């Protein structure tokens, strides 16, 4: 998977494709992919985080995230590339599949 920072146009195109399959939209904010997931309760939110953690570890790519009760806020970027890469979009797509 390419770990080179994507140019603005490539980010916008990939974001549009991601949002075509997302239940609620992702956004590009401050050089990161951003989304807040909403679940029915804490157990469901934590279960999503657990499944995502396993996927992220297998990809060697880890999210910045924050959980309070039934919400999980996520920011994705590739720190060593200094911005958003294909790897961030790959993890975002995995997260979309896992949240259902």
SVG drawing of the C-alpha trace seen along z (x, -y; Angstrom):
<svg xmlns="http://www.w3.org/2000/svg" viewBox="-29 -22 37 31">
<polyline fill="none" stroke="black" stroke-width="0.4" points="0.0,0.0 1.3,-3.4 2.4,-5.5 3.1,-8.7 1.0,-11.8 -1.8,-12.3 -2.3,-15.6 -5.4,-17.6 -7.2,-16.5 -6.5,-12.8 -7.8,-13.2 -11.0,-14.9 -11.6,-12.1 -10.9,-9.3 -13.0,-11.0 -16.0,-11.2 -15.6,-7.5 -15.4,-6.7 -18.5,-8.7 -20.4,-6.9 -20.3,-3.8 -20.3,-5.5 -23.4,-5.6 -22.4,-9.1 -19.7,-11.2 -16.0,-11.4 -14.3,-14.8 -10.7,-16.0 -9.9,-18.4 -6.4,-19.7 -4.6,-17.1 -6.5,-14.1 -9.6,-12.0 -12.1,-12.7 -15.4,-11.0 -17.5,-10.5 -19.2,-7.2 -22.4,-6.9 -23.5,-3.5 -26.4,-2.4 -24.3,-2.0 -20.8,-1.8 -20.5,1.9 -21.2,1.6 -18.8,-1.3 -16.1,0.6 -16.7,3.7 -16.2,1.6 -12.9,0.2 -11.7,3.8 -12.4,5.0 -10.8,1.9 -7.8,2.3 -7.2,5.9 -7.6,4.6 -5.3,1.6 -2.6,3.8 -2.7,6.2 -2.3,3.1 0.5,1.7 -1.5,-1.6 -3.1,-2.9 -5.9,-5.5 -6.0,-8.5 -9.3,-8.1 -11.4,-9.1 -14.4,-7.3 -17.0,-8.6 -20.0,-6.4 -21.5,-5.5 -19.4,-7.8 -16.1,-7.1 -14.2,-10.1 -11.6,-9.1 -8.8,-11.0 -6.6,-9.2 -3.3,-10.3 0.0,-8.8 2.4,-10.7 5.6,-9.8 4.1,-11.0 2.9,-14.2 -0.7,-13.8 -3.4,-11.6 -2.3,-8.5 -3.9,-5.5 -3.4,-3.6 -5.7,-6.0 -8.4,-5.4 -7.9,-1.7 -8.3,-1.8 -11.4,-4.1 -13.0,-1.6 -12.3,1.3 -13.8,-0.8 -16.9,-1.4 -17.3,2.4 -16.7,3.1 -19.3,0.5 -22.2,2.4"/>
</svg>
